[in-house]
Amino acid sequence: MRPVAGLPKAHLHLHFTGSMRHGTLLEMAERDGIRLPTALVEDWPPQLVATDEKGWFRFQRLYDVARSVLRTEADVRRLVLEAAEDDAADGCVWTEIQVDPSGYAARFGGITAFTDLVLDAVRDASDRTGLSMAVVVAANRTRHPMDARTLARLAAQYAGRGVIGFGLSNDERRGDTTAFGPAFAIAERAGLLLVPHGGELRGPAHVVQCLDNLHPNRLGHGVRSAEDPDVLRRVADAGVALEVCPTSNVALGVYSTLEEVPVRQLVTAGVDVALGADDPLLFGSRLAGQYAVLRAAQGLTDDELAELARMSLRRSCAPDDLRQKALAGVDDWLAGPEEDA
């Protein structure tokens, strides 16, 4: 077995707050006298099941507590730099970090000022770590669709200047997916990548809603499309890639075990799969861990892991020269000697 951290890969599903190191959360909370829930201290990583409303509320509460420790510009820069360091250590050559500026607007001078701060932090982190990065602006589906339009226009203003995509996150059982279509139309006209969440907490019918109304290039999660052969075929025919996050799928109760996450089924159906860590802060596992757990739980071979890495690179917004160099690196990884991983 070859070390998964040496496999060149792209990280396409990473949330801003959720990328925070656990140690950083504890340090910042202590600095400002913030009392953290036991689930974020002694019982970390927390036991999460979000398949019902109560479970999601608990998950969201922990996420909001984590967001509250980011108080200063230096805190934001530290989070981004550490996320870049962690991804680089995991073999990433390209990371797309997803952020909802409205969640920080009140503390950091509005959505535009916060977006400027994040983009500058990303540029600095890239320079310091050598990891190339870009930003996806994501709307919150629990808020009014007009808020999503505002964020889509914001993302459009930064298209080509560090923002490469527009997403839609939070509890997919909330809100009317069709109502977010106009926001995605704004982003689509700006040439942004369209990467909404869907098909995780809701089933194949929600995947169809996303395809019909949001026109995604990639779908965050989308694993439940495997439950309906017709929907899965449509995802494959449309060329929509799926950002699959095995550890979070199990932690949130979508699947009972890692063996059930349908990675092979999706790939066999002709769907590109890019593994993602989602929220390492809450799920306790970063990107290389996603490759490692699939190797352990599902017996994925190094050839299969390499193809997943290739898919992540091909479906990223990485510059062509970076992508081609990384794809060659995947071949080199496979050609290298096997050793204890």
C-alpha positions as CSV (number, residue, x, y, z in Angstrom):
1,M,0.0,0.0,0.0
2,R,1.3,3.4,-0.9
3,P,0.8,6.3,1.6
4,V,-2.3,8.2,0.7
5,A,-0.8,11.5,1.8
6,G,1.7,11.2,-1.1
7,L,-1.1,10.9,-3.7
8,P,-1.6,14.3,-5.5
9,K,-5.3,15.3,-5.2
10,A,-7.7,18.2,-5.2
11,H,-10.0,19.1,-2.3
12,L,-13.4,20.2,-3.6
13,H,-15.7,20.0,-0.5
14,L,-14.3,21.9,2.5
15,H,-16.3,24.3,4.5
16,F,-14.7,27.4,5.9
17,T,-15.6,27.2,9.6
18,G,-15.4,23.4,9.5
19,S,-11.8,23.5,8.3
20,M,-10.7,24.8,11.7
21,R,-8.2,22.7,13.7
22,H,-9.7,21.4,16.9
23,G,-6.7,22.7,18.9
24,T,-7.2,26.2,17.4
25,L,-10.9,26.1,18.4
26,L,-9.9,25.3,22.0
27,E,-7.2,28.0,22.1
28,M,-9.4,30.8,20.7
29,A,-12.3,29.9,23.0
30,E,-10.0,30.0,26.0
31,R,-8.5,33.3,24.9
32,D,-12.0,34.9,24.8
33,G,-13.6,33.1,27.7
34,I,-16.0,31.2,25.5
35,R,-17.4,28.1,27.1
36,L,-17.6,25.3,24.6
37,P,-20.1,22.4,24.7
38,T,-18.7,19.1,26.0
39,A,-19.1,17.7,22.5
40,L,-16.4,20.1,21.3
41,V,-14.0,19.4,24.2
42,E,-14.0,16.1,26.2
43,D,-16.3,14.3,23.8
44,W,-14.7,15.5,20.5
45,P,-15.3,14.5,17.8
46,P,-19.0,14.8,18.7
47,Q,-21.5,12.0,18.1
48,L,-23.8,13.4,15.5
49,V,-26.9,12.0,13.8
50,A,-28.7,14.6,11.7
51,T,-31.3,12.5,10.0
52,D,-34.0,14.2,12.1
53,E,-34.6,17.9,12.9
54,K,-33.3,17.6,16.5
55,G,-30.1,16.0,15.3
56,W,-29.5,18.7,12.7
57,F,-30.2,21.4,15.2
58,R,-27.5,20.0,17.5
59,F,-25.1,19.8,14.6
60,Q,-25.8,23.4,13.6
61,R,-25.5,24.6,17.1
62,L,-22.0,23.2,17.4
63,Y,-21.1,24.8,14.0
64,D,-22.4,28.2,15.2
65,V,-20.4,27.9,18.4
66,A,-17.3,27.2,16.4
67,R,-18.0,30.2,14.2
68,S,-18.3,32.5,17.2
69,V,-14.6,32.1,18.2
70,L,-13.4,33.9,15.0
71,R,-13.3,37.4,16.3
72,T,-10.4,39.2,14.5
73,E,-8.8,39.4,11.1
74,A,-5.9,37.5,12.5
75,D,-8.2,34.7,13.4
76,V,-9.5,34.4,9.9
77,R,-6.0,34.4,8.5
78,R,-4.9,31.7,10.9
79,L,-7.8,29.5,10.0
80,V,-7.1,29.7,6.3
81,L,-3.4,29.2,6.7
82,E,-3.8,26.2,8.9
83,A,-6.4,24.7,6.5
84,A,-3.9,25.1,3.7
85,E,-1.1,23.6,5.8
86,D,-3.3,20.6,6.6
87,D,-4.4,20.0,3.0
88,A,-0.8,20.4,1.7
89,A,0.3,17.7,4.3
90,D,-2.5,15.5,2.9
91,G,-1.1,15.7,-0.6
92,C,-3.5,18.4,-1.9
93,V,-2.3,20.6,-4.8
94,W,-5.6,22.5,-5.1
95,T,-8.3,23.4,-2.5
96,E,-11.6,25.0,-3.0
97,I,-12.8,26.4,0.3
98,Q,-16.5,27.2,0.7
99,V,-17.7,30.1,2.7
100,D,-21.0,32.0,3.4
101,P,-19.9,35.6,3.9
102,S,-23.3,36.5,5.5
103,G,-22.4,34.3,8.5
104,Y,-19.6,36.7,9.3
105,A,-20.9,40.0,7.9
106,A,-22.0,41.6,11.2
107,R,-18.6,41.1,12.8
108,F,-16.3,41.9,9.9
109,G,-17.9,44.9,8.2
110,G,-20.3,43.3,5.8
111,I,-20.2,40.6,3.2
112,T,-17.9,42.5,0.8
113,A,-15.4,43.3,3.4
114,F,-15.4,39.8,4.7
115,T,-15.0,38.4,1.2
116,D,-12.0,40.7,0.6
117,L,-10.5,39.4,3.8
118,V,-11.0,35.7,3.0
119,L,-9.6,36.2,-0.5
120,D,-6.5,38.0,0.8
121,A,-6.0,35.3,3.4
122,V,-6.3,32.6,0.7
123,R,-3.6,34.4,-1.4
124,D,-1.3,34.7,1.6
125,A,-1.8,31.1,2.6
126,S,-1.1,29.9,-1.0
127,D,2.1,31.9,-1.1
128,R,3.2,30.5,2.3
129,T,2.3,26.8,1.7
130,G,2.6,26.4,-2.0
131,L,-1.0,25.0,-2.1
132,S,-3.1,26.7,-4.7
133,M,-6.5,27.7,-3.4
134,A,-9.8,29.3,-4.6
135,V,-13.1,30.3,-2.9
136,V,-16.7,29.1,-3.4
137,V,-19.3,31.6,-2.1
138,A,-22.2,29.6,-0.7
139,A,-25.7,30.7,0.2
140,N,-27.6,29.3,3.2
141,R,-30.8,27.5,2.2
142,T,-32.4,28.2,5.6
143,R,-32.4,31.9,4.7
144,H,-34.6,33.7,2.2
145,P,-33.8,33.1,-1.5
146,M,-33.3,36.8,-2.0
147,D,-30.3,36.6,0.3
148,A,-29.0,33.9,-2.0
149,R,-29.4,36.3,-5.0
150,T,-27.4,38.9,-3.1
151,L,-24.6,36.4,-2.5
152,A,-24.7,35.3,-6.1
153,R,-24.2,38.9,-7.3
154,L,-21.4,39.2,-4.8
155,A,-19.7,36.0,-6.2
156,A,-20.2,37.3,-9.7
157,Q,-18.4,40.5,-8.9
158,Y,-15.4,38.4,-7.8
159,A,-15.5,35.9,-10.7
160,G,-11.9,35.6,-12.0
161,R,-10.5,37.2,-8.9
162,G,-10.3,34.3,-6.6
163,V,-14.0,33.2,-6.5
164,I,-14.6,30.2,-8.8
165,G,-18.0,28.9,-7.7
166,F,-21.4,29.4,-6.1
167,G,-23.0,26.9,-3.7
168,L,-26.0,26.3,-1.5
169,S,-25.5,24.6,1.9
170,N,-27.1,23.8,5.2
171,D,-30.1,21.5,5.9
172,E,-31.3,20.4,2.5
173,R,-34.7,19.5,4.0
174,R,-35.3,23.2,4.6
175,G,-36.4,25.8,2.0
176,D,-37.7,25.3,-1.5
177,T,-34.9,24.2,-3.9
178,T,-36.7,25.7,-6.9
179,A,-36.8,29.1,-5.3
180,F,-33.0,29.3,-5.4
181,G,-32.9,28.9,-9.2
182,P,-32.7,32.6,-9.9
183,A,-29.6,32.9,-7.7
184,F,-27.9,30.1,-9.5
185,A,-28.9,31.7,-12.9
186,I,-27.0,34.9,-11.8
187,A,-23.9,32.8,-10.9
188,E,-24.2,30.8,-14.2
189,R,-24.3,34.0,-16.3
190,A,-21.1,35.0,-14.5
191,G,-19.4,31.8,-15.6
192,L,-19.1,30.5,-12.1
193,L,-19.0,26.8,-11.2
194,L,-22.4,25.7,-9.7
195,V,-21.9,23.5,-6.7
196,P,-25.0,23.2,-4.5
197,H,-25.5,20.6,-1.8
198,G,-28.1,17.9,-2.5
199,G,-28.9,14.2,-2.3
200,E,-27.5,13.6,1.2
201,L,-30.2,14.1,3.8
202,R,-32.9,13.9,1.1
203,G,-33.2,11.2,-1.5
204,P,-33.0,10.9,-5.3
205,A,-36.0,13.2,-5.8
206,H,-34.0,16.0,-4.4
207,V,-31.1,15.3,-6.8
208,V,-33.6,15.7,-9.6
209,Q,-34.8,19.0,-8.2
210,C,-31.2,20.2,-8.1
211,L,-30.5,19.1,-11.6
212,D,-33.7,20.7,-12.9
213,N,-33.5,24.0,-11.1
214,L,-29.9,24.7,-10.2
215,H,-28.0,23.2,-13.2
216,P,-25.0,22.0,-11.1
217,N,-21.6,21.2,-12.5
218,R,-20.9,19.3,-9.3
219,L,-23.3,18.3,-6.5
220,G,-22.2,18.4,-2.8
221,H,-22.7,14.8,-1.6
222,G,-25.3,13.5,-4.1
223,V,-24.8,10.0,-2.8
224,R,-28.5,9.2,-2.5
225,S,-28.8,9.3,-6.3
226,A,-27.5,5.7,-6.0
227,E,-30.9,4.6,-4.7
228,D,-32.6,5.2,-8.0
229,P,-31.0,3.8,-11.2
230,D,-32.8,6.3,-13.4
231,V,-31.6,9.3,-11.3
232,L,-28.1,7.9,-11.2
233,R,-28.1,7.5,-15.0
234,R,-29.3,11.0,-15.4
235,V,-26.4,12.3,-13.1
236,A,-23.9,10.4,-15.2
237,D,-25.4,11.5,-18.5
238,A,-25.4,15.2,-17.4
239,G,-21.7,14.9,-16.5
240,V,-22.4,16.1,-12.9
241,A,-19.6,15.2,-10.5
242,L,-20.4,14.3,-6.9
243,E,-18.4,15.5,-3.9
244,V,-18.6,12.5,-1.6
245,C,-17.6,12.8,2.0
246,P,-17.6,9.3,3.6
247,T,-16.8,10.2,7.2
248,S,-19.5,12.9,7.4
249,N,-22.1,10.6,5.7
250,V,-21.6,8.1,8.5
251,A,-21.3,10.7,11.3
252,L,-24.6,12.3,10.3
253,G,-26.4,9.0,10.0
254,V,-26.9,8.9,6.2
255,Y,-25.2,5.5,6.3
256,S,-24.6,3.3,9.3
257,T,-21.1,2.2,8.2
258,L,-18.4,3.3,5.8
259,E,-18.9,0.1,3.8
260,E,-22.3,1.4,2.8
261,V,-21.1,4.6,1.2
262,P,-21.7,3.9,-2.5
263,V,-18.4,5.1,-4.0
264,R,-17.8,2.1,-6.3
265,Q,-21.5,2.1,-7.4
266,L,-21.3,5.7,-8.4
267,V,-18.0,5.3,-10.3
268,T,-19.2,2.1,-12.0
269,A,-22.2,4.1,-13.2
270,G,-19.9,6.6,-14.9
271,V,-20.1,9.4,-12.3
272,D,-17.0,11.3,-11.4
273,V,-16.4,11.2,-7.6
274,A,-14.3,13.7,-5.7
275,L,-13.7,12.8,-2.1
276,G,-14.0,15.6,0.5
277,A,-13.6,16.1,4.2
278,D,-16.6,18.4,4.6
279,D,-16.1,19.7,8.1
280,P,-13.0,18.2,9.7
281,L,-13.6,20.2,12.9
282,L,-16.8,18.3,13.5
283,F,-16.1,15.0,11.9
284,G,-12.5,14.5,13.1
285,S,-11.0,13.4,9.7
286,R,-9.3,15.4,7.0
287,L,-8.9,14.6,3.3
288,A,-6.3,11.9,3.3
289,G,-8.4,10.2,5.9
290,Q,-11.2,9.8,3.4
291,Y,-9.0,7.9,1.1
292,A,-7.6,5.8,4.0
293,V,-11.0,4.8,5.4
294,L,-12.3,3.7,1.9
295,R,-9.1,1.6,1.5
296,A,-9.7,0.1,4.9
297,A,-13.5,-0.3,4.9
298,Q,-14.1,-1.1,1.2
299,G,-10.8,-2.5,0.1
300,L,-10.2,0.1,-2.5
301,T,-7.0,-0.7,-4.4
302,D,-4.3,1.9,-5.1
303,D,-5.4,2.0,-8.7
304,E,-8.9,2.9,-7.5
305,L,-7.7,5.5,-5.1
306,A,-5.5,7.0,-7.9
307,E,-8.5,7.2,-10.2
308,L,-10.5,9.1,-7.4
309,A,-7.6,11.5,-7.1
310,R,-7.6,12.0,-10.9
311,M,-11.3,12.7,-10.9
312,S,-10.9,15.3,-8.2
313,L,-8.2,17.0,-10.3
314,R,-10.2,16.8,-13.5
315,R,-13.3,18.2,-11.9
316,S,-11.6,21.1,-10.1
317,C,-11.0,24.6,-11.3
318,A,-7.3,24.2,-11.1
319,P,-5.3,25.9,-13.9
320,D,-4.4,23.5,-16.7
321,D,-0.7,23.4,-16.0
322,L,-1.2,22.6,-12.3
323,R,-3.8,19.9,-13.2
324,Q,-1.5,18.2,-15.8
325,K,1.5,18.3,-13.4
326,A,-0.7,16.7,-10.6
327,L,-2.1,14.1,-12.9
328,A,1.5,13.1,-13.9
329,G,2.2,13.0,-10.1
330,V,-0.7,10.5,-9.7
331,D,1.0,8.2,-12.3
332,D,4.3,8.6,-10.5
333,W,2.6,7.6,-7.2
334,L,1.3,4.5,-8.7
335,A,4.6,3.6,-10.3
336,G,6.4,4.0,-6.9
337,P,7.1,1.3,-4.4
338,E,4.5,-0.1,-2.1
339,E,5.1,0.4,1.6
340,D,3.2,0.6,4.9
341,A,0.7,3.4,4.6
